Amino acid sequence: MEAEEQPTAPSAPVVAKEANPEVKEES
């Protein structure tokens, strides 16, 4: 259960990068 919560944190930035691929390139 804890292992699932840990990957949830890194999942947030991953989703943002996929949702805003242009922002990632601009950064």
Protein Blocks (a to p, Z undefined) as FASTA:
>chain_A
ZZmmmmmmmmmmmmmmmmmmmlmmmZZ
